[in-house]
Amino acid sequence: MSVCHDFIDQYEGVQQELLTYLDELISSFPEVTCRLRYQLPFYYRKSWICYLNPTQDGMVELAFTRGNELSNEQGLLASRGRKQVYSAMFSSILDVDENELLEVLQEAFVLDAEVPYASKRKGK
């Protein structure tokens, strides 16, 4: 069993159901790998694409590391005060519009494949 599945198994009820569902959806894309970073499951191809973050209030955040570069035509993502990472919050599987989420994931994977990630941090 992978470390990401071990992570998901730590949770119960709706959070575990959401984490499992989102993990399976993201992992259905070719060449996706999952690794724990910052004690959260991150999904990669060439670079970080997204990560799952279970919150204290029982929700699950699906965050896109380059969310500011996505079109967000679906209106699914919010910055939540962050400049680069944009995310969607889910409290149950009923909250997930699978078609919209698949569109966002597809765009994120295309961005990863076609536009190399360039750090926006300035040297000191």
ZANUGU-828541 format. One record per residue (C-alpha): residue number from 1; x, z, y. Coordinates in pm, 1 decimal, always signed. Example, Ala and Ser with C-alpha at 12.3 -4.5 7.8 and 13.67 -1.06 7.14 Angstrom:
<atoms>
<atom num="1" X="+1230.0" Z="+780.0" Y="-450.0"/>
<atom num="2" X="+1367.0" Z="+714.0" Y="-106.0"/>
</atoms>
This chain:
<atoms>
<atom num="1" X="+0.0" Z="+0.0" Y="+0.0"/>
<atom num="2" X="+130.9" Z="-83.1" Y="+346.7"/>
<atom num="3" X="+207.9" Z="+171.7" Y="+615.2"/>
<atom num="4" X="-76.3" Z="+22.1" Y="+819.8"/>
<atom num="5" X="-326.0" Z="+87.4" Y="+540.4"/>
<atom num="6" X="-185.1" Z="+438.4" Y="+505.3"/>
<atom num="7" X="-248.4" Z="+482.8" Y="+878.5"/>
<atom num="8" X="-610.0" Z="+364.0" Y="+845.7"/>
<atom num="9" X="-669.3" Z="+592.5" Y="+546.2"/>
<atom num="10" X="-600.6" Z="+895.0" Y="+769.4"/>
<atom num="11" X="-930.7" Z="+834.1" Y="+946.8"/>
<atom num="12" X="-1285.4" Z="+886.8" Y="+825.6"/>
<atom num="13" X="-1632.3" Z="+748.6" Y="+878.8"/>
<atom num="14" X="-1700.2" Z="+494.2" Y="+1148.4"/>
<atom num="15" X="-1343.2" Z="+492.8" Y="+1279.8"/>
<atom num="16" X="-1201.9" Z="+412.0" Y="+936.2"/>
<atom num="17" X="-1467.7" Z="+144.7" Y="+885.9"/>
<atom num="18" X="-1382.6" Z="-14.6" Y="+1222.7"/>
<atom num="19" X="-1007.2" Z="+6.4" Y="+1165.1"/>
<atom num="20" X="-1043.0" Z="-153.0" Y="+821.3"/>
<atom num="21" X="-1269.1" Z="-429.0" Y="+952.7"/>
<atom num="22" X="-1041.3" Z="-512.4" Y="+1246.8"/>
<atom num="23" X="-728.7" Z="-496.3" Y="+1028.1"/>
<atom num="24" X="-882.3" Z="-743.7" Y="+781.0"/>
<atom num="25" X="-995.4" Z="-975.3" Y="+1061.9"/>
<atom num="26" X="-652.6" Z="-981.1" Y="+1229.4"/>
<atom num="27" X="-467.4" Z="-1007.4" Y="+898.1"/>
<atom num="28" X="-678.5" Z="-1309.0" Y="+798.2"/>
<atom num="29" X="-466.4" Z="-1521.2" Y="+1033.0"/>
<atom num="30" X="-163.3" Z="-1682.7" Y="+866.5"/>
<atom num="31" X="+180.8" Z="-1523.8" Y="+891.8"/>
<atom num="32" X="+56.7" Z="-1201.5" Y="+1050.3"/>
<atom num="33" X="+246.1" Z="-885.3" Y="+970.8"/>
<atom num="34" X="+155.9" Z="-528.8" Y="+1053.9"/>
<atom num="35" X="+408.6" Z="-257.6" Y="+1140.4"/>
<atom num="36" X="+373.3" Z="+89.5" Y="+1280.5"/>
<atom num="37" X="+511.9" Z="+121.9" Y="+1631.9"/>
<atom num="38" X="+447.1" Z="+417.2" Y="+1859.9"/>
<atom num="39" X="+253.1" Z="+561.1" Y="+1563.2"/>
<atom num="40" X="-3.8" Z="+277.2" Y="+1583.5"/>
<atom num="41" X="-51.9" Z="-41.4" Y="+1378.0"/>
<atom num="42" X="+89.2" Z="-342.0" Y="+1567.4"/>
<atom num="43" X="+26.7" Z="-698.9" Y="+1453.0"/>
<atom num="44" X="+303.4" Z="-958.2" Y="+1488.7"/>
<atom num="45" X="+395.8" Z="-1319.0" Y="+1442.7"/>
<atom num="46" X="+679.9" Z="-1413.0" Y="+1679.5"/>
<atom num="47" X="+615.7" Z="-1111.9" Y="+1900.3"/>
<atom num="48" X="+361.1" Z="-834.1" Y="+1938.8"/>
<atom num="49" X="+7.4" Z="-975.1" Y="+1949.8"/>
<atom num="50" X="-218.9" Z="-671.9" Y="+1942.7"/>
<atom num="51" X="-256.2" Z="-318.6" Y="+1815.9"/>
<atom num="52" X="-527.9" Z="-79.1" Y="+1701.2"/>
<atom num="53" X="-568.6" Z="+254.1" Y="+1875.1"/>
<atom num="54" X="-823.4" Z="+507.7" Y="+1745.9"/>
<atom num="55" X="-930.3" Z="+726.2" Y="+2037.7"/>
<atom num="56" X="-1014.5" Z="+1095.5" Y="+2050.8"/>
<atom num="57" X="-1382.3" Z="+1018.6" Y="+2117.5"/>
<atom num="58" X="-1426.2" Z="+832.1" Y="+1787.1"/>
<atom num="59" X="-1389.8" Z="+479.5" Y="+1922.8"/>
<atom num="60" X="-1130.4" Z="+216.2" Y="+1832.3"/>
<atom num="61" X="-941.3" Z="+18.4" Y="+2093.7"/>
<atom num="62" X="-814.0" Z="-328.9" Y="+2005.1"/>
<atom num="63" X="-542.4" Z="-392.8" Y="+2263.4"/>
<atom num="64" X="-366.1" Z="-722.1" Y="+2331.1"/>
<atom num="65" X="-8.0" Z="-681.2" Y="+2448.8"/>
<atom num="66" X="-27.2" Z="-1001.3" Y="+2657.5"/>
<atom num="67" X="-391.6" Z="-957.2" Y="+2752.2"/>
<atom num="68" X="-327.1" Z="-1045.7" Y="+3115.7"/>
<atom num="69" X="-227.3" Z="-1396.2" Y="+2999.4"/>
<atom num="70" X="-549.1" Z="-1456.1" Y="+2802.1"/>
<atom num="71" X="-844.1" Z="-1639.5" Y="+2959.4"/>
<atom num="72" X="-1095.3" Z="-1367.1" Y="+2861.5"/>
<atom num="73" X="-1377.7" Z="-1622.2" Y="+2892.2"/>
<atom num="74" X="-1584.0" Z="-1402.3" Y="+2660.3"/>
<atom num="75" X="-1556.7" Z="-1103.6" Y="+2896.8"/>
<atom num="76" X="-1452.1" Z="-890.0" Y="+2599.4"/>
<atom num="77" X="-1129.8" Z="-750.3" Y="+2744.2"/>
<atom num="78" X="-1070.3" Z="-498.0" Y="+3022.2"/>
<atom num="79" X="-744.8" Z="-388.5" Y="+3182.5"/>
<atom num="80" X="-836.2" Z="-18.5" Y="+3198.5"/>
<atom num="81" X="-587.6" Z="+15.6" Y="+3485.0"/>
<atom num="82" X="-301.2" Z="-157.6" Y="+3302.6"/>
<atom num="83" X="-118.0" Z="-464.1" Y="+3434.3"/>
<atom num="84" X="-37.4" Z="-640.9" Y="+3106.9"/>
<atom num="85" X="-227.9" Z="-486.0" Y="+2815.2"/>
<atom num="86" X="-600.0" Z="-565.2" Y="+2804.0"/>
<atom num="87" X="-832.6" Z="-428.7" Y="+2538.9"/>
<atom num="88" X="-1177.8" Z="-412.9" Y="+2386.9"/>
<atom num="89" X="-1338.4" Z="-82.1" Y="+2287.1"/>
<atom num="90" X="-1565.8" Z="-48.9" Y="+1985.5"/>
<atom num="91" X="-1776.3" Z="+247.3" Y="+1873.6"/>
<atom num="92" X="-1919.6" Z="+75.3" Y="+1563.2"/>
<atom num="93" X="-1900.2" Z="-250.8" Y="+1373.8"/>
<atom num="94" X="-2230.4" Z="-345.6" Y="+1538.7"/>
<atom num="95" X="-2039.2" Z="-360.5" Y="+1870.5"/>
<atom num="96" X="-1815.0" Z="-639.3" Y="+1738.0"/>
<atom num="97" X="-1919.5" Z="-995.7" Y="+1810.7"/>
<atom num="98" X="-1704.4" Z="-1154.7" Y="+1542.2"/>
<atom num="99" X="-1717.7" Z="-1506.4" Y="+1688.8"/>
<atom num="100" X="-1605.6" Z="-1387.5" Y="+2033.6"/>
<atom num="101" X="-1334.5" Z="-1169.7" Y="+1884.3"/>
<atom num="102" X="-1206.5" Z="-1455.2" Y="+1667.9"/>
<atom num="103" X="-1184.4" Z="-1674.1" Y="+1980.7"/>
<atom num="104" X="-974.9" Z="-1410.0" Y="+2159.4"/>
<atom num="105" X="-752.2" Z="-1360.6" Y="+1854.6"/>
<atom num="106" X="-704.8" Z="-1736.6" Y="+1815.7"/>
<atom num="107" X="-604.7" Z="-1768.0" Y="+2180.2"/>
<atom num="108" X="-361.0" Z="-1476.3" Y="+2146.5"/>
<atom num="109" X="-197.6" Z="-1634.4" Y="+1840.9"/>
<atom num="110" X="-170.8" Z="-1973.2" Y="+2014.6"/>
<atom num="111" X="-13.5" Z="-1803.1" Y="+2318.2"/>
<atom num="112" X="+236.9" Z="-1631.0" Y="+2090.2"/>
<atom num="113" X="+323.2" Z="-1960.6" Y="+1919.1"/>
<atom num="114" X="+348.2" Z="-2180.8" Y="+2228.2"/>
<atom num="115" X="+461.3" Z="-1961.2" Y="+2518.6"/>
<atom num="116" X="+765.5" Z="-1742.3" Y="+2453.1"/>
<atom num="117" X="+726.7" Z="-1384.9" Y="+2565.5"/>
<atom num="118" X="+931.1" Z="-1307.2" Y="+2875.6"/>
<atom num="119" X="+965.0" Z="-945.7" Y="+2977.9"/>
<atom num="120" X="+837.6" Z="-878.7" Y="+3328.9"/>
<atom num="121" X="+1058.1" Z="-568.6" Y="+3368.9"/>
<atom num="122" X="+1314.6" Z="-580.7" Y="+3642.9"/>
<atom num="123" X="+1672.5" Z="-477.5" Y="+3574.8"/>
<atom num="124" X="+1796.6" Z="-157.5" Y="+3735.5"/>
</atoms>
